[in-house]
């Protein structure tokens, strides 16, 4: 199981939901990336609009990628490279997670030489997250959606943000299972043993 970025605007997110939330699409230029995505992988949904940067949900890929130029889902673009998807997490607007509130926890951010260029990590759909970042994002999104954790706010102290966003292992087991849960368990064991 791998976790990839699925970039939306507010408008394309709304159009995705209005059209059944069952197909996610990408520009033709992302075909090479799309071929790396497998059934069962996850797509972390991120809205990146001018002045608005939020995690809003998570999808499970339910098909291999395919090309479709005829079915209209989005009004401005066709996004012909597509996957059938299932919604795993759809946050309410008040639960959206500001990306800046969790940047310090992301390995992909920590490796940036220039932290002011943080947006590079969420600029392109189908970028694959490291295993550590994938686990963190899964736990953060499921925590926010469960109502058991409060949504992140940029003004909250960083440690409190992380504590509020992450479900315990037992809570997480209720949300996801199988291979993904085992990988998260293994990652946590490695982190706490070393």
C-alpha positions as CSV (number, residue, x, y, z in Angstrom):
1,X,0.0,0.0,0.0
2,X,1.3,3.4,-1.0
3,X,-0.1,6.9,-0.3
4,X,-0.2,9.6,-3.0
5,X,-1.2,13.2,-3.2
6,X,-4.5,14.1,-4.9
7,X,-4.5,17.8,-5.6
8,X,-7.8,19.7,-5.9
9,X,-9.0,23.3,-6.0
10,X,-12.1,24.2,-4.0
11,X,-14.1,24.0,-7.3
12,X,-12.7,20.6,-8.4
13,X,-13.3,19.2,-5.0
14,X,-16.9,20.3,-5.1
15,X,-17.3,18.9,-8.6
16,X,-15.8,15.6,-7.5
17,X,-18.4,15.3,-4.7
18,X,-21.3,16.5,-6.8
19,X,-20.5,13.8,-9.3
20,X,-20.6,10.9,-6.9
21,X,-17.1,11.0,-5.4
22,X,-16.3,7.8,-7.2
23,X,-13.8,8.9,-9.9
24,X,-10.7,10.9,-9.5
25,X,-9.0,12.4,-12.5
26,X,-5.6,13.8,-13.4
27,X,-4.1,15.7,-16.4
28,X,-2.6,13.6,-19.3
29,X,0.8,14.7,-18.2
30,X,0.4,12.5,-15.0
31,X,0.0,9.2,-16.9
32,X,3.5,8.0,-16.0
33,X,2.8,8.7,-12.3
34,X,-0.6,7.1,-12.5
35,X,0.8,3.9,-13.7
36,X,2.6,3.5,-10.4
37,X,-0.6,3.7,-8.4
38,X,-2.1,0.3,-7.6
39,X,-5.6,-0.9,-6.5
40,X,-5.7,-0.5,-2.7
41,X,-3.4,2.5,-2.6
42,X,-4.6,5.7,-0.9
43,X,-4.9,9.2,-2.3
44,X,-4.7,12.1,0.3
45,X,-7.0,14.8,-0.9
46,X,-5.5,18.3,-0.6
47,X,-7.1,21.6,-1.6
48,X,-4.4,24.1,-2.8
49,X,-6.1,27.3,-3.7
50,X,-4.7,30.9,-3.4
51,X,-4.4,31.3,0.4
52,X,-6.2,28.1,1.1
53,X,-4.1,25.0,1.9
54,X,-6.0,22.1,3.6
55,X,-6.1,18.4,3.8
56,X,-9.8,17.4,3.2
57,X,-10.0,13.7,2.9
58,X,-8.6,10.4,1.8
59,X,-9.6,8.0,-1.0
60,X,-8.9,4.3,-1.7
61,X,-8.0,3.5,-5.3
62,X,-10.5,0.9,-6.6
63,X,-9.2,0.4,-10.2
64,X,-6.1,0.6,-12.4
65,X,-5.8,3.9,-14.1
66,X,-7.7,4.4,-17.3
67,X,-8.3,7.1,-19.9
68,X,-11.7,8.7,-20.4
69,X,-12.2,11.9,-22.5
70,X,-16.0,11.7,-22.7
71,X,-17.4,11.5,-19.2
72,X,-17.7,15.1,-17.9
73,X,-17.0,15.5,-14.1
74,X,-15.1,18.7,-14.0
75,X,-16.2,21.8,-16.0
76,X,-12.9,23.5,-16.6
77,X,-10.7,20.5,-17.5
78,X,-11.3,17.0,-18.6
79,X,-8.6,15.3,-16.4
80,X,-8.7,12.2,-18.6
81,X,-6.3,9.9,-16.5
82,X,-8.7,8.4,-14.0
83,X,-9.2,6.0,-11.2
84,X,-12.3,4.6,-9.7
85,X,-12.1,5.5,-6.0
86,X,-13.9,5.0,-2.6
87,X,-14.0,7.7,0.0
88,X,-12.3,6.5,3.2
89,X,-12.3,10.0,4.9
90,X,-14.2,13.1,4.0
91,X,-13.7,15.9,6.5
92,X,-16.3,18.5,7.2
93,X,-15.2,22.0,6.4
94,X,-14.6,22.8,10.1
95,X,-12.4,19.7,10.3
96,X,-10.1,20.6,7.3
97,X,-6.5,20.4,8.4
98,X,-4.3,23.4,7.5
99,X,-1.2,21.9,5.9
100,X,1.0,24.4,7.7
101,X,-0.1,23.0,11.1
102,X,1.5,19.6,10.4
103,X,4.5,20.5,8.2
104,X,7.0,19.9,11.0
105,X,5.9,16.3,11.3
106,X,6.3,15.5,7.6
107,X,9.6,13.9,6.6
108,X,9.2,15.5,3.1
109,X,9.2,18.9,4.7
110,X,12.1,18.2,7.1
111,X,14.3,17.3,4.1
112,X,13.7,20.7,2.3
113,X,16.8,22.9,2.3
114,X,14.6,26.0,2.0
115,X,11.6,25.7,4.3
116,X,10.0,28.7,2.7
117,X,9.4,26.6,-0.4
118,X,7.2,24.1,1.5
119,X,4.4,24.2,-1.1
120,X,6.6,22.2,-3.4
121,X,5.6,19.1,-1.5
122,X,1.9,19.6,-2.4
123,X,2.2,21.1,-5.9
124,X,1.7,18.0,-8.0
125,X,-0.8,15.2,-8.0
126,X,0.3,11.6,-7.5
127,X,3.5,12.4,-5.7
128,X,4.2,9.5,-3.4
129,X,4.7,10.0,0.3
130,X,7.3,8.1,2.3
131,X,6.1,5.3,4.5
132,X,6.5,7.5,7.6
133,X,4.6,10.4,6.1
134,X,1.9,8.1,4.8
135,X,1.3,6.6,8.3
136,X,1.2,10.1,9.8
137,X,-1.2,11.4,7.2
138,X,-3.5,8.4,7.5
139,X,-3.6,8.7,11.3
140,X,-4.1,12.5,11.2
141,X,-7.0,12.3,8.7
142,X,-8.8,9.5,10.4
143,X,-8.3,11.2,13.7
144,X,-9.8,14.5,12.4
145,X,-12.8,12.6,10.9
146,X,-13.6,10.5,13.9
147,X,-14.5,13.5,16.0
148,X,-12.3,12.1,18.7
149,X,-9.6,14.6,18.0
150,X,-10.0,18.3,17.5
151,X,-9.0,19.8,14.1
152,X,-5.6,21.4,13.8
153,X,-5.3,25.2,14.0
154,X,-2.2,27.1,13.2
155,X,-2.3,29.0,16.6
156,X,-2.3,25.9,18.8
157,X,1.0,24.7,20.3
158,X,2.7,22.2,18.0
159,X,2.7,19.3,20.5
160,X,-0.9,19.8,21.3
161,X,-1.7,19.8,17.6
162,X,-0.1,16.4,17.1
163,X,-1.7,14.9,20.2
164,X,-5.1,16.1,19.1
165,X,-4.7,14.9,15.5
166,X,-3.5,11.3,16.1
167,X,-5.7,8.4,17.0
168,X,-4.4,5.8,19.3
169,X,-3.5,2.5,17.7
170,X,-6.7,0.9,19.0
171,X,-8.9,3.7,17.6
172,X,-7.1,3.5,14.3
173,X,-7.8,-0.3,14.1
174,X,-11.5,0.6,14.0
175,X,-11.0,2.8,10.9
176,X,-8.6,0.8,8.8
177,X,-7.5,-2.8,8.8
178,X,-5.5,-5.5,7.1
179,X,-2.1,-4.7,5.5
180,X,-2.3,-1.0,6.1
181,X,-2.8,-1.4,9.8
182,X,0.0,-4.0,10.0
183,X,2.4,-1.5,8.3
184,X,1.4,1.2,10.8
185,X,1.9,-1.1,13.7
186,X,5.4,-2.1,12.4
187,X,6.4,1.6,11.8
188,X,5.3,2.5,15.4
189,X,7.2,-0.4,16.8
190,X,10.4,0.6,14.9
191,X,10.0,4.2,16.2
192,X,9.5,3.3,19.8
193,X,12.1,0.5,20.0
194,X,14.9,2.5,18.4
